[in-house]
Amino acid sequence: MSTVRARVWRFTIQKGMAGAEAVQAVEIGQGPLPVSLAAMVNINALACDLRKTLDKRVRDHEVSLLLSYIIGDQSKNQLGVECSALDASAGHIQRFVSECTGLGVMSAASEFLFDWAHMTSGLSSFDRLPGKLRGVYAKTGVRPDLLYDLADGPIAGEARGRRRRAKQMFPAGKGTPEQRQRLEKLAQWSVDHGDHAYFMSWVWLGPSGVYVDIFLPDGSAALKALKTGWIEVPGVPKPWHFHVPRFDRRRVVDPSPDEPFVAALPGGSGQAAIRTAIRQAGPAVDEAMNRAFNREEKQLGTLAGVPVRGRWIRGDLLGEPCHEVLLGVLEERVPVNRHAQRERLATLTGDRLDTFLDGRLLTVVRPTDAPRPKWGRISAELLEQTGGSFSE
C-alpha cells in the first residue's frame, strides 16, 4: 500500500454584510495517509464510464496515461511521480495528470481520513450534476469538483493538483497565494449557496512523492469526524489570516435578465432536495454500468455468485510498464463492508493485492515484476471487503 504525506488545516470564514470577508486557517498537523492506487484508478475510470459518450478505448488510454506518471511502490511505501517524464510532457498533459491525481487522492484519502462511506450513486461531479440539481447550483463561475452525499448532508469537494519543484514539498508558513485565492472564491461560493458545506484538497507532485494539503471548515461534520492517530507532527498554532476582496457576483452566476439567481440551499428542505436528486441518479449509474458490462467479452469469474467481466490493461505508455491494471465490471452490486475495506486499506502490506470495489466497478493494480494473480486470489481478498459473509 502506498502513502501520501498529508497536512491538514482547519479554517474559519468570517462573514459580513457583503458576504465572506476573511478567512483564518490553522494547521492541525501532518503525517502519512494510506492511499490505494486501485482506488485512484477507480474514481477516474468511473468518470469515463459515466460520460454520455462511452468508449472503453478512451477509458483504457486515460488509465494508462495516468499510471505512466504516478507510481505505487509498496517497497518504498510512498506514492511516487515520474517527474522527469512529467516535466518533459506538454502543459496540458501535466495538467491532466495533476488533476486526475488530485481527484483520486481526495477521494481515496477522504474515505480513510473521515471514515466516509460514499457509494457510487452518492458522488456527483459538478461538471455533470443530476438533472434536478442543475437549477440549484450556479451554472457558471466558481464551482467545486465533486459533490458528496453524506449522512450529515451534502458537502462539496475541491481537488487541485500542482507540480512542485521546490525542495520542500509543503510550502512553508501560510500556504501559497494560489491556495489563498481559491479558498477566497470557495468561501464566497459557500456563502452564495446558503453556507454550503465544502472542503479543499491541494495535491503537490514532486521527486519525493505526492503530498496533499487538506483544508476543513471549522464546525463541519468532516472536521468533527477527523481521525488524528496518523498525525506525526503537530501543527503550528499561529493562524494564517487573510481578507477576502469585495466579490463581483457576476463572476459566480450568469442569471437571466428577468430572473436573478437565488440559491435555496440552507438546511432542511434544501438539503433534502439535494440528497433526493443525487440518489435519483442511481438508475442512470446502473444503466451506464450495464453498458460497460455488456461491452466486456471475457468473464473473469464470479464474486459472491455475481459474474464479473473485464480484462488486464497495460498501465504505462512510456517504455517498460511498471503496473498492470485489471478493470472489471460486476453484473450487479455486491454489498461492500466499508469498515472492512478501510481497515484493509490501512494495514495493506506487500503480500496483499491493491484492490478496490465501489458499486459495480472493480480495479486491481499489480506491479509487473510480480506474477499476475489468479481470479481465485483476487476474489478471496475482495470478499474480505464484503465482510466475508458471501461465498462463491
Summary of the structure (lengths in Angstrom):
residues: 392
radius of gyration: 20.8
end to end distance: 26.5
largest distance: 64.7
contacts: 1275
relative contact order: 0.18
helix: 32%
strand: 31%
